[in-house]
Amino acid sequence: MSGKSKYPERFRRDAVALARSSDRPLRQVARELGVNHETLRNWVRTAEQAQAGPVDAAVDQAELRAVDRHGPGR
């Protein structure tokens, strides 16, 4: 979650944590925080991708190579 933003990094991290831990809809959490729901959705998605990291990408590449070698569904 980097780059130019009018929201401080700490606020974005806290907003993502709240959105993940809340049983309220993301749209409601965003409204309560005073941010656009798509902005919050993007922050959550970015955090999830960062958490997944390059390990998942390496696994995906290995799976694709296996499918290429052996064909789908085998």
Beta strands, then each sheet from edge to edge (+ up, - down):
end
